Amino acid sequence: MRLWIIQTHGWLQELMTKKEKFASYTRVDHDWKPHYQWMAKQMADRLGTDQKKCPTFAWYKYFEKHRKPDLRWSWHLPTGTPGIRVELEVDEEQVLLSQFNMWNWALNQSYIPENESDYIKHEKICVHGKITNKKVVGSWDRIFDLRFGDWRIWGKRSERALQACIGSVSIENVRKINFFTAR
């Protein structure tokens, strides 16, 4: 399976030295750490990875009709930072795909509705303070169904961004490297 990851030159140097690179919870925003741990548990349950390891995020399908990350976009790295876009080839059985925009809802501790009427129903429950954390977290499983989501809320399926979570990046996975300076 073809994936792409955006990183800095230092990351690449470390990969070349160590031959395998793992993500680290020390680099995850404190507020998001429980969500990354939730994703690690999903990977362990679905792929058999080590639940204690931080997931490595990559792109499977970028926004709109782009397959790989468009380096002309300005948000990959801080402006002026030398970066790399690494094309990877990873065994499909080692990849957990999910919908990127829905993952952002999970990061913001939000409920992912089934459709517009479910969203309205959920909002009414929230007003009365009767929403449970179990219901919110339970809705996050929907991010893994790549066909899920009302287009009125999530946009056209053909234009949705899909992210890939993997356990690590091996030097053997690298197929191509593009150097760039972040805009």
C-alpha positions as CSV (number, residue, x, y, z in Angstrom):
1,M,0.0,0.0,0.0
2,R,1.4,3.4,-1.0
3,L,1.6,6.0,1.8
4,W,3.2,9.4,2.3
5,I,4.6,11.0,5.4
6,I,5.8,14.6,5.9
7,Q,8.8,15.0,8.2
8,T,12.0,17.1,8.8
9,H,15.5,16.3,7.5
10,G,16.5,15.3,11.1
11,W,13.8,12.6,11.1
12,L,15.3,11.2,7.8
13,Q,18.8,11.2,9.2
14,E,17.6,9.3,12.3
15,L,15.7,6.8,10.1
16,M,18.9,6.2,8.0
17,T,20.9,5.7,11.2
18,K,18.5,3.5,13.1
19,K,16.8,1.8,10.1
20,E,13.4,2.0,11.8
21,K,11.6,4.9,13.3
22,F,8.8,4.9,15.9
23,A,6.5,7.8,16.8
24,S,6.8,9.1,20.4
25,Y,4.1,10.2,22.8
26,T,6.6,12.9,24.0
27,R,5.8,14.8,20.8
28,V,2.0,14.5,21.1
29,D,0.1,17.5,22.6
30,H,-0.8,16.7,26.2
31,D,-4.5,17.1,25.5
32,W,-4.4,14.7,22.6
33,K,-2.4,11.9,24.2
34,P,-5.5,9.9,25.3
35,H,-6.8,10.0,21.8
36,Y,-3.5,8.7,20.4
37,Q,-3.6,6.0,23.0
38,W,-7.2,5.2,21.9
39,M,-5.9,4.9,18.3
40,A,-3.0,2.7,19.5
41,K,-5.6,0.4,21.1
42,Q,-7.6,0.3,17.9
43,M,-4.4,-0.7,16.0
44,A,-3.7,-3.4,18.6
45,D,-7.2,-4.8,18.4
46,R,-7.4,-4.7,14.6
47,L,-3.8,-5.2,13.5
48,G,-2.1,-6.9,16.5
49,T,0.4,-4.1,17.1
50,D,1.8,-3.2,20.4
51,Q,-0.8,-1.0,22.2
52,K,1.9,0.8,24.2
53,K,3.6,2.2,21.1
54,C,2.5,5.6,19.7
55,P,0.9,5.3,16.2
56,T,2.8,6.8,13.3
57,F,0.4,8.8,11.0
58,A,0.8,8.9,7.3
59,W,-1.4,9.9,4.3
60,Y,-3.2,7.3,2.2
61,K,-5.2,9.9,0.3
62,Y,-4.8,13.6,0.6
63,F,-7.5,16.2,0.3
64,E,-9.8,16.6,-2.7
65,K,-8.4,14.6,-5.7
66,H,-4.8,14.6,-4.6
67,R,-3.4,11.2,-3.8
68,K,-0.2,12.4,-2.1
69,P,0.3,15.5,0.0
70,D,0.6,18.7,-2.0
71,L,3.8,20.4,-1.0
72,R,2.4,23.8,-2.1
73,W,0.0,23.8,0.9
74,S,1.4,25.9,3.8
75,W,0.5,23.8,6.9
76,H,2.8,20.8,6.7
77,L,5.6,22.3,8.7
78,P,6.4,25.8,10.1
79,T,7.2,28.3,7.3
80,G,10.8,28.1,6.1
81,T,11.4,24.7,7.6
82,P,13.3,22.2,5.4
83,G,11.1,19.2,5.0
84,I,10.7,15.9,3.2
85,R,7.8,14.0,1.7
86,V,8.6,10.4,2.0
87,E,6.7,7.9,-0.2
88,L,6.4,4.5,1.6
89,E,5.3,1.1,0.5
90,V,3.7,-0.7,3.5
91,D,2.1,-4.1,3.7
92,E,-1.7,-3.5,3.8
93,E,-2.1,-5.8,6.8
94,Q,0.1,-3.3,8.8
95,V,-2.1,-0.3,8.1
96,L,-5.2,1.1,9.8
97,L,-7.1,3.6,7.6
98,S,-9.4,6.2,8.9
99,Q,-11.2,9.4,7.8
100,F,-9.0,12.4,8.6
101,N,-11.8,14.9,9.3
102,M,-13.6,12.5,11.6
103,W,-10.3,11.9,13.5
104,N,-10.2,15.7,14.1
105,W,-13.7,15.4,15.7
106,A,-12.3,12.7,17.9
107,L,-9.3,14.8,18.9
108,N,-11.8,17.5,19.9
109,Q,-13.7,15.1,22.1
110,S,-16.7,15.4,19.8
111,Y,-19.5,12.9,18.9
112,I,-19.5,11.7,15.3
113,P,-23.1,11.6,14.2
114,E,-24.6,9.0,11.9
115,N,-26.4,11.6,9.9
116,E,-28.0,15.1,10.2
117,S,-30.9,14.0,12.3
118,D,-28.6,12.1,14.7
119,Y,-26.5,15.3,15.0
120,I,-29.6,17.4,15.9
121,K,-30.7,14.7,18.4
122,H,-27.2,14.7,19.9
123,E,-27.2,18.5,20.3
124,K,-30.5,18.4,22.2
125,I,-29.1,15.7,24.5
126,C,-26.0,17.9,25.1
127,V,-28.1,20.9,26.0
128,H,-29.7,18.8,28.8
129,G,-26.2,17.5,29.9
130,K,-27.2,13.9,29.4
131,I,-24.4,12.9,27.0
132,T,-22.1,10.2,28.2
133,N,-18.4,9.8,27.4
134,K,-19.0,6.2,26.5
135,K,-21.5,7.3,23.7
136,V,-19.0,9.9,22.4
137,V,-16.0,7.6,22.3
138,G,-18.2,4.8,20.9
139,S,-19.1,7.0,17.9
140,W,-15.4,7.3,17.0
141,D,-15.3,3.8,15.6
142,R,-17.2,5.3,12.6
143,I,-13.9,6.9,11.4
144,F,-12.7,3.4,10.2
145,D,-15.7,2.9,7.9
146,L,-14.4,4.6,4.8
147,R,-17.9,4.6,3.3
148,F,-19.5,6.2,6.3
149,G,-20.7,9.7,6.5
150,D,-23.5,11.9,5.1
151,W,-22.0,14.1,2.4
152,R,-23.9,17.1,3.8
153,I,-21.7,16.9,6.9
154,W,-18.5,15.3,5.6
155,G,-18.4,16.2,1.9
156,K,-18.0,13.9,-1.1
157,R,-16.4,10.6,-0.4
158,S,-14.1,11.0,-3.4
159,E,-12.7,14.2,-1.9
160,R,-12.2,13.1,1.7
161,A,-8.7,12.8,3.1
162,L,-7.8,9.3,4.5
163,Q,-5.0,8.9,7.0
164,A,-3.0,5.7,7.7
165,C,-1.7,4.6,11.1
166,I,1.2,2.3,11.1
167,G,3.4,0.9,13.9
168,S,6.7,2.3,12.6
169,V,8.6,3.3,9.4
170,S,11.4,1.0,8.3
171,I,14.1,2.2,5.9
172,E,12.9,-0.7,3.7
173,N,9.5,1.0,3.3
174,V,11.0,4.1,1.7
175,R,10.4,4.3,-2.1
176,K,11.0,8.0,-2.8
177,I,11.9,11.2,-1.0
178,N,11.0,14.8,-2.1
179,F,12.8,17.7,-0.4
180,F,11.0,21.0,0.1
181,T,10.9,24.1,2.1
182,A,7.6,24.7,4.0
183,R,5.6,27.7,2.8
